[in-house]
Amino acid sequence: MELVFATNNAHKLEEVRQILGDRFKVLSLNDINCHEDIPETADTFQGNALQKARYVKEHYGYDCFADDTGLEVKALNGAPGVHSARYAGDHDSEANMTKLLHELEKKSDRSAQFRTVVALILNGQEVLFEGIVTGHIATERHYGDGGFGYDPIFVPDGYSETFSQMSSLGKNLISHRGRAVRKLADYLKQL
């Protein structure tokens, strides 16, 4: 089965391809010559994921799926949330982490969660899948061999290392995106 994943983020694409395996051929936006910046103007993860998937279906005709992911920090009333990628600038992970760590300096509650919503458009139907992983924000960055975005400061519950310090396989087993994409895969396998 061939599906478009509405992303040009190489890290996300690699994660999703690893999780879905060989049963599905996952194309990126680049693979279908979609080079425009797809709007993400909704105020929810569900809305943004649907907006991206609908855009690809309407403009390129492909069945596809799209995700929207964000970090929600309890002490910041759920921020950065849907603005996670642009929290301190346009897709600047270092600036985003610096801003977040600064805002948490005097906060005792560092609990947080990553949330991913995947929107699938297939055969004229729209289906949503959600994945959440809870954890906390570390007081400083801890880099490893992998990860991207906020991974160097997010420690999932039950672990002592950040997502960035985990192997990609280990992260995919417990991550928000991994959970949502496995739900997507389970749904596709039933078709």
Salt bridges, closest charged atoms under 4 A:
GLU2 OE1 - LYS25 NZ 3.94
GLU15 OE2 - LYS171 NZ 2.86
GLU15 OE1 - ARG177 NH1 2.85
ASP31 OD2 - ARG17 NH2 3.43
GLU40 OE1 - LYS52 NZ 3.47
ASP63 OD1 - LYS57 NZ 3.10
ASP67 OD1 - LYS12 NZ 3.18
ASP67 OD2 - ARG177 NE 3.37
GLU72 OE1 - ARG115 NE 3.11
ASP90 OD1 - ARG86 NE 3.44
ASP90 OD1 - HIS91 ND1 2.77
GLU94 OE1 - ARG141 NE 3.04
GLU105 OE1 - HIS102 ND1 3.63
GLU126 OE2 - ARG54 NE 2.80
GLU130 OE2 - ARG115 NH1 2.77
ASP151 OD2 - LYS171 NZ 2.57
